[in-house]
Amino acid sequence: MRSTKFMTTGLYGLILFGCVAGAMPVMAQEAAPPQAAPEAAAKPDDAPTTTVTVEGKKAQNKIDRQVYDNTKDIDSQTGTAADALNKVPSVNIDPTGNVTLRGNSSVQVYVDGKPSVMMQGDNRAGALQSMSSGDIDSIEVMTNPGAQFSSEGSGGIINLVMRKNRKPGNTGAVNVNVGDGRYNASLNGARNTGKYTISGGLNIRHDNRPSRSGSVMTRLDANGDPVMSTEQSGQSEGQNDNISANAGIDYNLGDEDSIGSQIAWSRREMDSDSQETFANYAAAGAFTNGYTRNSHNTGPRDDFSFDLNWNHTGALTGESLKTDLRFGRSTGNTATEAANTNSDGSVDTETRTSQSDFHNAVFSVDYVRPYGEAQMTTGVQITQDNNSFHNDATGDNAAGLINDFAYAQTLSAAYITWQQPIGEKWTVMGGVRVEALSLDTDAISSHTTSQIDYTKFSPSAFATYALNDSAKLRFSYSHRLRRPQPQDLNPFVTYRDPQNVSAGNPDLKPEETDSFEAGYEKSAGKINYQVRAYYRKTDNSITDYSFYDPADPLVLVTTKRNFGDSQSGGLEGNFDGKLTDKLSLRLNGNLAYTKLNAASQTRDTEATTLSGRISFDYTATAKDRFQLSYFARGKQLTGQGYRAPFGMGNMSYRHQVTPKAALVVTVQDPFRTAKFKTVVDTDTVYSESSRSMQGQVIMVGLSYTLGGASASKDGEGKWDGRRGPGGGGWSGPGGGGGPM
């Protein structure tokens, strides 16, 4: 352990010395005439890029990521972050908030290039379903992230780039939307004097979310014959309320230096009632017993974040030094009161509480320096998490199921990348990231502590080859990790209901993935398309594992385990372009193959799936636009079974009443397909569970720009009727990100 920490300290010293040594000449050279750096030094990946946004308003694909303009969607002001992500190629979010990228759920969600406490663990689903889409400027997708980003997340990284205002003067926007059982409103604004920018925003959101569920679960013997079975059906009515506020300031100290600070707070409150019916049957199908469960759930959660950053521009074109310090805290307290009415007339009562307190701090230094046509990026990042959990279940079925669990984790990282053009056609970038983990866990209830220390190296490599002015080839490789969440290491039983409990596994190992990609992309005027082939090899895959408790055959225990290795690959295609002057089309398709090796607990070890997304955008008049989008996700293996195919759509209409005001009508799930099913198929358990969410939801909204010019003006100051008011200043948690 000492050697690991000593090694980490040495890495800090080496990289920090490199950053400071590189920065010192920057300041010393300012008095001297700066070198005439080639244009490639400022934009090393300056080969022709594929523009995902047809209007071409933002720089898009970089050498290590794809960038999607969120503001081009006409309902971006009315939806949530989950709605916005569901329009990004190969990204899917199901109605429960689970995020997948190319079918892989081990994906990290960043805010402005850095981890965020609100996007950790089970907290992420609620955050994405409550965060306003209007706060998001663009979405970056990194299926093979470079060494400058954390290696956590074998499925890649999705980065939410929050909206910031850089236009001079006073700007702002008001948005109000009302629907069936739902409403939201936002107010944001900014003042930019050139010397400083002050911005802030306020958002409120109320969602009413009814749902229905059902399942059939069968316990199997060694021969695969049924021993007993359970049927469940239920419905729930839930209300979710969210209020969030943010404020930020950016100040230019001079031509080379700027400082900034952002603060954000949000509170989410959940209140739901549910009724479920359980019936147990013997092997021959005869009814044995059952019960009806009525429960009431409440749970507030508060998120707070603070960011302080300093940016320095060097004397060389493209040279910069960025420092960023972030603090975050997320606290939650959920409570469940339930009454179980048994088939014999008796009534069991129970109370369950779950408390969590997450503390997160991230400090990073990133330095970028050109060397002729090449560019070096290096830096360090220290991430500290100090979190605690308390679970308490009391009652007739849950007596004594109480546990407290806490952990302190420090992840220390240093990285370096080098980007270099080779001739007139090639641009390459290679890098390596070193991460040292120190994790201390404390199972307080049993007075059991543990410590885990290890160091991992994660290389990455990228290359582009310009075939001509409009087409290029892309190649990439990265080594990724999926570390067990500390709570996954907690072996104590957590109560869910009389027939379901969960427990962690202290023997979990991190899974490691090697990911390869190759692609072709072309930009031909108003038409852009890409084709990519990819392959992944994963060792020590982590998956859920369910089995019946030997001491109580009616109780199903769900835990996690490493089941072996897996391989996956596929072919992905994207099309984005104008079919006519008024009609635009976006298409995404992904044909994927997955194979699980040594997965003896499941009968589903390989699958071929087809997923896709289609979106039409029609400009009927200078003031009227229509959008229709639909995505479908194919079968996904889970390690103990699979998730069945799932799909959902969205329709939007926007009418620009004036250059500053727009009316937006959105129909969510117009085809009523928001239903999904999960199958567990192992040697001891077979189950099918389904859930359907609220059907069609119609939202009617009004967006109004305050002050300044309309955000929908083109470069000549003429209103083009296509883009509505975009809102004012900095919004949402986060702030200045890392190396972008």
Protein Blocks (a to p, Z undefined) as FASTA:
>chain_A
ZZmmmmmmmmmmmmmmmmmmmmmmmmmmmmpccddddfklmmmplcccddfblnlpaccd
dfkbccddfklpmklmmmcfklmmmmgghiacdfkopaceehiabbcddeehiacfklgc
jllmmmmmmpcfklpmbdcddfbacfkbcfehjkbccdddddddfbecjdddddddddeh
iacddddddddehjaccdddddddddddddddddddddddfkopafbdcddddddddddd
dddddddddddfblmbccdddddddddddddddddddddddfkopafbdcdddddddddd
dddddddddddddfbehiacdddddddddddddddddddddfkopacddddddddddddd
dddddddddehjbccdddddddddddddddddedjklgoiacdddddddddddddddddd
ehjlbccdddddddddddddddfknopacddddddddddddddddfblmbccdddddddd
ddddfklmpmbdcdfbfmbccdddfkbccdddddddddddddehjaccdddddddddehi
acddddddfklmkbccdddddebdcddddddddddddfblmbccdddddddddddehilk
bcblbdcdddddddddddfblmbccdddddddddddehjaccdddddddddddddfblmb
ccddddehklopaccddddddfkbccddddddddddddddddddeehidfkbcfkopaeh
laccebjadededdddddZZ
